[in-house]
């Protein structure tokens, strides 16, 4: 599960908004409003993590699925948190960054790993993934998503389910129709991913793909 490290849950976002409004700082208020508007993505990632954990409960090891994130805050924390709430374990592949010292507290401790190089970390994401779930995010999310799409487009790795949460966000950010219309990608390339709006819809796509 990929996505912004900056997003917070609904309760935390509302508390930050109240503090910002009390401060009177307009820039701070604007940032807090943006967090509050996007808190629903945190809750959807949390719900998705719970669904994965509930699916795996009581299944044979070869039929289990586990949430794997970058181990950081925001969307990553949400997915790990949901998995924990669903009674499951989850993986965190964190990266050594000045602003992120430790993995979020919801990663299963024995499955928490820290990487120095982004490239090696992305390789480990891709080696075992059955599905890639991308929530709105910044440069890091885009880097991870587009490397995966490029590797599948060029046949360097096997096809996986790729889910983009929030059609409005992704289609405003990236004009896929322009890429097709100008011949920069093939029409078939947009079939490499699916837009979804809820945890249940995302899980449904995975279920249908793997029958």
Secondary structure, 3 states (H helix, E strand, C coil): CECCCCCCCHHHHHHHHHHHHHHCCHHHHHHHHHHHHHHHHHHHHHHHHHHHHHHHCCCCHHHCCCEEECCCCCHHHHHHHHHHHCCCCEEEEEECECCECCCCCCCCHHHEEEECCHHHHHHHHHHHCCEEEECCCCHHHHHHHHHHHHHHHCCCCCCCEEEEECHHHHHHHCCHHHHHHCCCCCHHHHHHCEEECCHHHHHHHHHHHHC
